[in-house]
Amino acid sequence: MPGVTDLDLLRTLVAEIPLPVNVLTGPHAPTVDEFAAVGVRRVSVGTGLAQAAYAAADRAARELLATGTYRSLEDALSYGELQKLLD
């Protein structure tokens, strides 16, 4: 159910649809636990993670060009951390 985040509506849909109900969600939506409490079986963020990564790259590039600093990279994963995720 792309974009449907109203918990009352989802509770009704879960009760009326014989198949598992999945949601596509994003910022300011209910939590995974709240979705689960009304019977939602799967929560997806779609392209949200990629969009967040592009936004981080944009912020870092703008900072570098505007001030010559790199503070936006402070929370970056190290190469070793990234490698562990892929192992």
Backbone as a printed PyTorch tensor [residue, N CA C, xyz], in Angstrom:
tensor([[[  0.8410,  -1.1570,   0.0000],
         [  0.0000,   0.0000,   0.0000],
         [  0.9010,   1.2390,   0.0000]],

        [[  1.4230,   1.6240,  -1.1580],
         [  2.3180,   2.7850,  -1.2080],
         [  1.6640,   4.0480,  -0.6540]],

        [[  2.3430,   4.6590,   0.3050],
         [  1.8960,   5.9330,   0.8380],
         [  0.7990,   5.8800,   1.8810]],

        [[  0.1670,   4.7330,   2.0910],
         [ -0.8900,   4.6400,   3.0970],
         [ -0.2220,   4.4680,   4.4530]],

        [[ -0.3840,   5.4730,   5.3180],
         [  0.2210,   5.4070,   6.6440],
         [ -0.8000,   5.5950,   7.7630]],

        [[ -2.0530,   5.7970,   7.4100],
         [ -3.1050,   5.9610,   8.4150],
         [ -3.3680,   4.6050,   9.0670]],

        [[ -3.1020,   4.5150,  10.3520],
         [ -3.1990,   3.2290,  11.0430],
         [ -4.6220,   2.6780,  11.0800]],

        [[ -5.6130,   3.5350,  11.2300],
         [ -7.0010,   3.0570,  11.2300],
         [ -7.3730,   2.4710,   9.8750]],

        [[ -6.9790,   3.1510,   8.8050],
         [ -7.2470,   2.6380,   7.4600],
         [ -6.5120,   1.3220,   7.2380]],

        [[ -5.2670,   1.2580,   7.6630],
         [ -4.5050,   0.0140,   7.4950],
         [ -5.1150,  -1.1300,   8.2990]],

        [[ -5.6050,  -0.8570,   9.4850],
         [ -6.2720,  -1.8900,  10.2940],
         [ -7.4630,  -2.4560,   9.5160]],

        [[ -8.2380,  -1.5730,   8.8900],
         [ -9.3850,  -2.0020,   8.0870],
         [ -8.9330,  -2.8100,   6.8820]],

        [[ -7.9140,  -2.3390,   6.1870],
         [ -7.4200,  -3.0540,   5.0060],
         [ -6.9160,  -4.4440,   5.3850]],

        [[ -6.1770,  -4.5410,   6.4800],
         [ -5.6740,  -5.8370,   6.9460],
         [ -6.8350,  -6.7890,   7.2320]],

        [[ -7.9020,  -6.2650,   7.8290],
         [ -9.0600,  -7.0980,   8.1620],
         [ -9.8160,  -7.5430,   6.9170]],

        [[ -9.8130,  -6.7310,   5.8730],
         [-10.6210,  -7.0050,   4.6800],
         [ -9.8660,  -7.6930,   3.5510]],

        [[ -8.5550,  -7.5810,   3.5280],
         [ -7.7620,  -8.1670,   2.4350],
         [ -7.2120,  -9.5100,   2.9100]],

        [[ -7.4570, -10.5830,   2.1590],
         [ -7.0160, -11.9070,   2.6140],
         [ -5.5070, -12.1590,   2.4520]],

        [[ -4.8110, -11.2620,   1.8140],
         [ -3.3690, -11.4090,   1.6080],
         [ -2.6080, -10.5170,   2.5830]],

        [[ -1.3020, -10.7710,   2.7790],
         [ -0.5160,  -9.8970,   3.6580],
         [ -0.4980,  -8.4630,   3.1230]],

        [[ -0.6210,  -7.5070,   4.0130],
         [ -0.5770,  -6.0970,   3.6340],
         [  0.8160,  -5.5560,   3.9310]],

        [[  1.4040,  -4.9440,   2.9190],
         [  2.7210,  -4.3280,   3.0200],
         [  2.5560,  -2.8270,   2.8350]],

        [[  3.4600,  -2.0430,   3.4330],
         [  3.4040,  -0.5990,   3.2460],
         [  4.7390,  -0.0750,   2.7360]],

        [[  4.6570,   0.9750,   1.9450],
         [  5.8200,   1.7370,   1.4960],
         [  5.7470,   3.0540,   2.2460]],

        [[  6.7560,   3.3560,   3.0310],
         [  6.6620,   4.4670,   3.9650],
         [  7.9100,   5.3280,   3.9570]],

        [[  7.9010,   6.3410,   4.7980],
         [  9.0400,   7.2550,   4.8730],
         [  8.9650,   8.1150,   6.1120]],

        [[  9.6400,   9.2610,   6.0620],
         [  9.6970,  10.1390,   7.2350],
         [  8.3130,  10.5270,   7.7460]],

        [[  8.2110,  10.6750,   9.0420],
         [  6.9970,  11.1350,   9.7310],
         [  5.8530,  10.1150,   9.7020]],

        [[  6.1420,   8.9050,   9.3040],
         [  5.1290,   7.8430,   9.2970],
         [  5.1840,   7.1080,  10.6330]],

        [[  4.1850,   6.2810,  10.9090],
         [  4.2330,   5.4610,  12.1250],
         [  5.4810,   4.5780,  12.1450]],

        [[  5.8100,   4.0890,  13.3210],
         [  6.9700,   3.2090,  13.4700],
         [  6.6530,   1.8040,  12.9620]],

        [[  7.6760,   1.0030,  12.8000],
         [  7.4950,  -0.3910,  12.3980],
         [  6.5990,  -1.1160,  13.4060]],

        [[  6.8270,  -0.8790,  14.6940],
         [  5.9970,  -1.5210,  15.7210],
         [  4.5300,  -1.1020,  15.6110]],

        [[  4.2920,   0.1660,  15.3120],
         [  2.9100,   0.6310,  15.1590],
         [  2.2410,  -0.0160,  13.9490]],

        [[  2.9760,  -0.1230,  12.8460],
         [  2.4290,  -0.8160,  11.6770],
         [  2.1290,  -2.2750,  12.0170]],

        [[  3.0610,  -2.9240,  12.6950],
         [  2.8730,  -4.3360,  13.0510],
         [  1.6530,  -4.5200,  13.9510]],

        [[  1.4150,  -3.5720,  14.8420],
         [  0.2880,  -3.6840,  15.7740],
         [ -1.0670,  -3.6850,  15.0740]],

        [[ -1.1390,  -3.1050,  13.8730],
         [ -2.4060,  -3.1260,  13.1300],
         [ -2.4270,  -4.2350,  12.0830]],

        [[ -1.3710,  -5.0630,  12.0580],
         [ -1.3650,  -6.2270,  11.1880],
         [ -0.5600,  -6.1180,   9.9120]],

        [[  0.1390,  -5.0000,   9.6990],
         [  0.9800,  -4.8680,   8.5070],
         [  2.0900,  -5.9010,   8.5970]],

        [[  2.3460,  -6.5890,   7.4960],
         [  3.3200,  -7.6870,   7.5040],
         [  4.7200,  -7.2720,   7.0840]],

        [[  4.8320,  -6.2180,   6.2700],
         [  6.1520,  -5.8000,   5.7940],
         [  6.1520,  -4.2920,   5.6090]],

        [[  7.2510,  -3.6560,   6.0250],
         [  7.4170,  -2.2110,   5.8610],
         [  8.6440,  -1.9840,   4.9800]],

        [[  8.4640,  -1.1930,   3.9430],
         [  9.5580,  -0.8850,   3.0220],
         [  9.7710,   0.6210,   2.9720]],

        [[ 11.0150,   1.0240,   2.7960],
         [ 11.3210,   2.4410,   2.6120],
         [ 11.6510,   2.7450,   1.1540]],

        [[ 11.4900,   1.7540,   0.2880],
         [ 11.6960,   1.9800,  -1.1450],
         [ 13.0680,   2.5550,  -1.4340]],

        [[ 13.0890,   3.6670,  -2.1460],
         [ 14.3540,   4.3200,  -2.4950],
         [ 14.8310,   5.2820,  -1.4140]],

        [[ 14.1530,   5.2890,  -0.2610],
         [ 14.4800,   6.2440,   0.7950],
         [ 15.9290,   6.2010,   1.2570]],

        [[ 16.5070,   5.0030,   1.3900],
         [ 17.9000,   4.9190,   1.8350],
         [ 18.8420,   5.5180,   0.7960]],

        [[ 18.6000,   5.2530,  -0.4720],
         [ 19.4330,   5.8430,  -1.5250],
         [ 19.2650,   7.3560,  -1.5510]],

        [[ 18.0400,   7.8310,  -1.4040],
         [ 17.8040,   9.2740,  -1.3900],
         [ 18.5190,   9.9370,  -0.2170]],

        [[ 18.5310,   9.2820,   0.9400],
         [ 19.2360,   9.8180,   2.1010],
         [ 20.7470,   9.8630,   1.8360]],

        [[ 21.2680,   8.8350,   1.1640],
         [ 22.6950,   8.8200,   0.8310],
         [ 23.0350,   9.9370,  -0.1510]],

        [[ 22.1790,  10.1550,  -1.1410],
         [ 22.4160,  11.2510,  -2.0930],
         [ 22.3580,  12.5990,  -1.3910]],

        [[ 21.4600,  12.7470,  -0.4340],
         [ 21.3630,  14.0010,   0.3250],
         [ 22.6440,  14.2270,   1.1340]],

        [[ 23.1900,  13.1500,   1.7220],
         [ 24.4410,  13.2720,   2.4800],
         [ 25.5890,  13.6800,   1.5560]],

        [[ 25.6400,  13.0950,   0.3750],
         [ 26.6730,  13.4650,  -0.6000],
         [ 26.5200,  14.9260,  -1.0210]],

        [[ 25.2860,  15.3640,  -1.2120],
         [ 25.0170,  16.7530,  -1.5820],
         [ 25.4890,  17.7060,  -0.4810]],

        [[ 25.1430,  17.3800,   0.7790],
         [ 25.5730,  18.2340,   1.8990],
         [ 27.0950,  18.3150,   1.9790]],

        [[ 27.7670,  17.1720,   1.8180],
         [ 29.2270,  17.1450,   1.9030],
         [ 29.8540,  17.9670,   0.7760]],

        [[ 29.3390,  17.8310,  -0.4250],
         [ 29.8840,  18.5790,  -1.5580],
         [ 29.6640,  20.0790,  -1.3730]],

        [[ 28.4660,  20.4560,  -0.9180],
         [ 28.1840,  21.8790,  -0.6970],
         [ 29.0880,  22.4630,   0.3920]],

        [[ 29.2980,  21.6940,   1.4610],
         [ 30.1790,  22.1520,   2.5300],
         [ 31.5960,  22.3400,   2.0090]],

        [[ 32.0900,  21.3600,   1.2830],
         [ 33.4450,  21.4200,   0.7530],
         [ 33.6240,  22.6340,  -0.1590]],

        [[ 32.6550,  22.8560,  -1.0400],
         [ 32.7460,  23.9850,  -1.9600],
         [ 32.5900,  25.3300,  -1.2520]],

        [[ 31.7160,  25.3840,  -0.2480],
         [ 31.4330,  26.6570,   0.4170],
         [ 32.4930,  27.0380,   1.4510]],

        [[ 32.9810,  26.0620,   2.2100],
         [ 33.8560,  26.3940,   3.3340],
         [ 35.2130,  25.6940,   3.2890]],

        [[ 35.3290,  24.6650,   2.4490],
         [ 36.5780,  23.9140,   2.3950],
         [ 36.7450,  22.9610,   3.5620]],

        [[ 35.6570,  22.7230,   4.3110],
         [ 35.7300,  21.8280,   5.4690],
         [ 35.0410,  20.4990,   5.1730]],

        [[ 35.2000,  19.5600,   6.1000],
         [ 34.7170,  18.1820,   5.8840],
         [ 33.8870,  17.6690,   7.0420]],

        [[ 33.3280,  18.5270,   7.8630],
         [ 32.5950,  18.0920,   9.0580],
         [ 31.4500,  17.1310,   8.7360]],

        [[ 30.8510,  17.2730,   7.6010],
         [ 29.7160,  16.3990,   7.2670],
         [ 30.1450,  14.9470,   7.0760]],

        [[ 31.4270,  14.6970,   7.0150],
         [ 31.9260,  13.3220,   6.8530],
         [ 32.2240,  12.6420,   8.1830]],

        [[ 32.0280,  13.3450,   9.3000],
         [ 32.3850,  12.7960,  10.6090],
         [ 31.6700,  11.4990,  10.9520]],

        [[ 30.4340,  11.3360,  10.5000],
         [ 29.6690,  10.1340,  10.8340],
         [ 29.7850,   9.0330,   9.7820]],

        [[ 30.6810,   9.2080,   8.8430],
         [ 30.8330,   8.2280,   7.7740],
         [ 31.3570,   6.9020,   8.3100]],

        [[ 30.9320,   5.8120,   7.6910],
         [ 31.4670,   4.4970,   8.0330],
         [ 32.8820,   4.3790,   7.4780]],

        [[ 33.7500,   3.7460,   8.2200],
         [ 35.1130,   3.5170,   7.7310],
         [ 35.0730,   2.4300,   6.6530]],

        [[ 36.1700,   2.3310,   5.9000],
         [ 36.2540,   1.2830,   4.8890],
         [ 36.0950,  -0.0910,   5.5310]],

        [[ 36.7240,  -0.2860,   6.6930],
         [ 36.6160,  -1.5780,   7.3880],
         [ 35.1810,  -1.9020,   7.7740]],

        [[ 34.4460,  -0.8940,   8.2650],
         [ 33.0400,  -1.1090,   8.6370],
         [ 32.2020,  -1.4810,   7.4150]],

        [[ 32.4570,  -0.7950,   6.3220],
         [ 31.7270,  -1.1170,   5.0890],
         [ 32.0400,  -2.5270,   4.6160]],

        [[ 33.3150,  -2.9040,   4.6970],
         [ 33.7250,  -4.2410,   4.2760],
         [ 33.0500,  -5.3170,   5.1040]],

        [[ 32.9300,  -5.0910,   6.4230],
         [ 32.2450,  -6.0580,   7.2990],
         [ 30.7810,  -6.2290,   6.9010]],

        [[ 30.1440,  -5.1480,   6.4820],
         [ 28.7510,  -5.2380,   6.0520],
         [ 28.5940,  -6.1050,   4.8080]],

        [[ 29.6230,  -6.1300,   3.9880],
         [ 29.5560,  -6.8840,   2.7240],
         [ 30.0470,  -8.3250,   2.8610]],

        [[ 30.6880,  -8.6330,   3.9690],
         [ 31.1850, -10.0120,   4.1630],
         [ 30.0760, -10.9680,   4.4940]]])
